[in-house]
Amino acid sequence: MKTFVQKHILFPKRLGFMPYFWVFSLFLMAGQLLAQEPHFNWLHLILIIIFLKFYHDGYWINQYLWLDIFVQLAIAIYFTVTFPDGGGTFFIYTAWEIGSLPLKSKKFFQYYFIFLIASLGCIATFVIFNPLMDKYGIFGMIITLTFTIGSPLAARSVANSYRRSFQTRQNNKRLESIIKQNERDRIAKDLHDNIGQSFSIITLKAELASKLIDKDPQKAQQQLQDISKTSREDLNLVRKIVADLNEKTIASAMIEEENNLQLAGIHQNSINEEISTNWPKSIQHVLAAVIKEASTNVIRYSKANTMKLTFEEDQDNYLLEIKDDGIGFQKSDNHQTFGLVGMRTRLNAINGKIEIESNHGVSLKISVPKKE
């Protein structure tokens, strides 16, 4: 059953929700056409079902794509001739399908040319044999021609934009995975080069001390002292590695908080973020923590739609403004509960300052002096 649904009902995930919207509108349009007839016509219902089947299959690119397109165009021509006041809408569905498919330019323009022959041929036939010009006027014809010629091109542009966005999200996930793997490799190297070597030394000294403890207790005592010293150094090294793991760059904080904001339905807008990659790591660590706290506040309290972060710097300072378009602070709010004390404490450690404004949202203006 699951295989049947995936093969005959569902559309490719790369297309998102759009194909289902088109199918829903197709049902509405088909119902309107069938309601125009004095008696229910089973032939027309069967043709609509066939059109829907080949329309669905056309999105799954295969060796019979040409057949899917030709059957759709043939049925569209039939309904255009049978229902002059609405049957031509079938061409729009095929137009958007042709434009939505990830085809090479040559193949796309082949299907586009065939589509134009079929659709413009129907229009030309009605212009010659029917008083369309009298009924719809010149502007109606211009609108019809514009939609006919432009729909596949517009659909291709929208589809390319959606594919680029989908690929960007995939690449971001790959980059996150690469960054995590690089960090694991760095930690493994630190442990191997430092801790591993120290443990080998401790093992050798422990074995030597066990042999000397009866023969030369003084030398055995010296070996034990060396073991104690090496162990303390290793403990400090482990603490340093753990501390480095807890530090985040601004870029990693932005990625993590963007995901959190998206889950809350809030859009993150970053301006001039690339300049922060060259800021000192100690400053990035503090600002990353401030960004995390600010994002948490926006998600919990602001009821905002957008959170904007603007990165700048001048001759003397690194500058960051975090602003949301939410409800701002209310008169009854205690600002201390919004994590602002923690932000100030972190910034004080690097001589940073923070200014808070509440007007159609909250604005945090942060400045950190550059060290000479």
C-alpha positions, 0 to 999 in steps of 0.5 A, a space after each residue: 500500500 505504501 509503495 502504491 501511494 508513493 508511486 501513484 499519488 505522492 509527488 517528488 519531495 523536491 517540488 514541495 507543496 505546489 503540485 498538490 495545490 495544482 491538483 486541488 485546483 484541477 478538481 475545482 476547475 474540472 467540477 466547474 466544467 462538468 457542471 456546465 453540461 445538462 447531463 453527466 458525461 462519463 467520457 469527460 470524467 474519464 478524460 480528466 482522470 487520465 489527464 490527472 494520471 499523466 500529469 502526476 507521472 510527468 513529474 517523475 522524470 522517466 523515459 516516457 515523459 514525452 508520452 505524459 506531455 503529449 497525452 496532456 496536450 491532446 486532452 487539453 486540446 479536446 477540452 479547449 474545443 469542447 469548452 471554449 469558455 474554460 477548457 483552455 485552462 488545462 494548458 496551464 497545468 501542462 505549462 507549469 509541469 514543463 517549467 517545473 521539471 529539472 530539464 536541460 535547456 535543449 530538452 526544455 525548449 523542445 517541450 516548450 516549442 511543442 506546447 506553444 504549437 498546441 496552445 497557440 494553434 487552439 487560440 488561432 483556430 478560435 480567432 479565425 472561426 469564433 468571434 473571440 475578439 468581439 467577446 473578449 476584446 484585444 486586452 483579453 487576447 493579450 492576457 491569454 497570449 501572455 499566460 500561454 507564452 509566459 507560463 512555462 518560462 515563469 514556472 522554470 524560473 520559480 522551479 530553479 529558484 526553489 531548487 537553488 534554495 533546496 540545494 543551499 539547505 542541503 549544502 548547509 547541512 553538509 557543511 555542518 557535518 564537515 565542520 563537526 567531523 573536522 572538530 572530531 578529527 582535531 580532538 582526536 589528534 590532540 588526544 593522540 598527540 598529547 594524552 596518548 603520549 603522556 599515558 605511554 610515559 606514565 605506563 613506562 614510569 609506573 613499570 620502572 617504579 615497580 622494579 625499583 621500589 625494592 632495589 632503589 626506593 629513592 629512584 622509585 619515589 622520583 618516578 612516582 613524582 614524575 607520574 604525579 606531575 604528568 597526570 596533573 599536566 594531562 588533567 589541565 590539558 583535558 580541561 583546556 580541550 573541554 573548554 575549547 569545545 564549549 567555545 563557539 564562533 559567531 558563525 556556528 551560533 548563527 547556524 544553530 540559532 537560525 534553526 531554533 528560530 525557524 522552529 518558532 516561525 521566526 525569520 533570521 535576517 543577517 546583515 554584513 555577517 561575513 566581517 565577523 569571521 575575522 574578529 578575535 576568537 575570544 570576542 566571538 565566543 562572548 558574542 556567540 553566547 549573547 546571540 544565543 541568549 538574545 534568540 532565546 528571549 525573542 523565541 520566548 517573549 517577543 512574539 516577533 516575525 523577524 530577528 535582524 542581526 547587523 554586524 559592523 566595525 569602526 576604527 575602535 570597536 566591533 559592533 553588533 545590533 540585535 533587533 526584533 519586530 515583536 511587542 517589546 518590553 511591557 511596563 510590568 516586565 522586569 528586565 532582569 528576567 530576560 537574561 540581560 544581566 548575564 549578557 552584561 556580565 559576559 560583555 564586561 569581561 571583554 570591556 564591552 557595552 550594551 544599550 537596550 531600546 524598546 520601541 516596536 520591538 527590542 533593540 540591543 546595541 553592542 560595542 566591544 573595543 578593539 585591543 591594540 
